[in-house]
Amino acid sequence: MSTKKDKLVIFDTTLRDGEQSPGASMTKEEKVRIARMLERMRVDVIEAGFAIASPGDFEAVQAVAEAVTESRVCSLARAVNGDIIRAGEALKKANASRIHTFIATSPIHMQYKLQMDPEDVLQQAVKAVKTARQFTDDVEFSLEDGSRSEPEFMYRIIEAVIAAGAGTINIPDTVGYGEPGEYGAMFRRVIESVPNSDKAIFSTHCHNDLGLAVANSLSAVMNGVRQVECTINGLGERAGNASLEEIVMAVQTRQDLYPVDTGIDTHHIVPTSRMVSSVTGFPVQPNKAIVGANAFAHESGIHQDGVLKHRETYEIMRAEDVGWGQNRLVLGKHSGRAAVRARYEELGITFSDGEEFRQVFLRFKDLADKKHEIFDEDLHSLVTLCETPSERFQLIDLDVRTKIGSAPQAFVRLSIDGEPHQIEAKGGGPVDATFKAIEHIVNSGADLKLYSVNAVTQGTDSQGSVTVRLEKDGRLVNGVGADTDILIASAQAYMDALNLLAISASKKQGV
């Protein structure tokens, strides 16, 4: 006789905490695209951003709130009126909304960061929850640095904010300090000690500084937590957050152990992982659990023999259950607009207007002339390339010459605000020569922080996906380029980053 399991709420913060990874900033359009994929995966709550952080963040939260209808859309807000009001405004058109407000509760944070005594922190927390309830009936309260907070104070503040109307209580391991045994036990004590704990859902939000984010989250679940905050690919500040795919598949695979279940459609895990990787320019390591290229690969002869005889000997999950094997070859140079648009819709990608799709289709045709097989990853990269909202800098032509014993030379022709420029430069390698030529023309003053190359698909005709991270005046942007010619992809990525810097500078100046 089966026992009905509790629902484990999956709260995805890829668009908020995940975006705090250095260089992982996303445009409004990219956030909407990822949000739609999360909705398709049946994520319960999508934290779309921190509305007060910037006009861009506000607009992104607003856009996600309008685009998503099935999942609940959330905005983060400090426990201050301005933040909460701004979050409420951004979420106004959401079908279902949540305001997630927080304040630090550990002695070290209260003393050195907030410079407030515990009683003032408690009063501000209660006031924040009451203010948030004026905008939505779903309010989450977080005790920042909760894993290092004093138990008795935690009990008092949790009881007070639940009484004030908070329906979800999050006790995050903000600095990744927790250990599974003690972190899970902390939740057990809190739930047993707070008189009105039955009136709220308890949540965990773990960082991965010691590599324990998933273990800590699952330990919390075993001790009464019924919401897990996580990100796709474990993206997040510093060493990242608890990985959504690992938590979801751990719960699904070990149903004999965990007293909960999720409503996640796991078939969309791998496609969503690829989308997030494409948008952020952060490649997934091959041995990453669930979504890494080697996650279901077997090289050992003993393993291969066992899997061939009976899959379960060495595989505890089916690759197809998380979306592997769905990357079917469906398109080529003879494919028409209807087929391309239909495949994009299957991938959860829609276009706001005909012009947006026309640009993507033109890039598709150009790519199809260069390579015979078009894969889903190629389609993702084409959309990413078309999403820079302004192209002040445009690459017109690139000619690179290399010869053993001679310094590579790059001839670059580009336009700035429609005006053509050209120059030739030498470098330590073909990419170095290309970037130097571009910089001789634009003189951006930006520092190159990252240059990363990855194959979009397999094969020698694969597109090379290049990420270029530039920094200027404290602004950090990722430029992305993709082409079957890796040097062209590199130049495109550099130009993309320059355009993003130009947009960032315009917003800062209020243009």
Buried (B, 14 or more C-beta within 10 A) or exposed (E): EEEEEEBBBBBBBBBBBBBBBEBBBBBBBBBBBBBBBBBBBBBBBBBBBBBBBEEBBBBBBBBBBBBBEBBBBBBBBBBBEEBBBBBBBBBEEBEBBBBBBBBBBBBEBBEEEBEBEBEEBBEBBBBBBBBBBEBBEBBBBBBBBBBBBEEEBBBBBBBBBBEBBBBBBBBBBBBBBBBBEEBBBBBBBBBEBBEEBEBBBBBBBBBBBBEBBBBBBBBBBBBBBBBBBBBBBBBBBEBBBBBBBBBBBBBBEEEEEBBBBBEBEBBBBBBBBBBBBBBBBBBBEEEBBBBBBEBBEBEEEEBEEBBEEEEEEBBEBEBEBBBBEBBEEBBEBEBEEEEBBBBBEBBBBBBEEEEBBEBBBEBBEEBBEEBEBBBBBBBBBBBBBBBBEEBBBBBEEBEBBEEEEEBBBBBBBBBBEEEEBEBBBBBEEBBBBBBBBBBEBBEBEBEBBBBBBBBBBEEEEBBBBBBBBBBBEEBBBBBBBBBBBBBBBBBBBBBBBBBBBBBBEEEEEEE
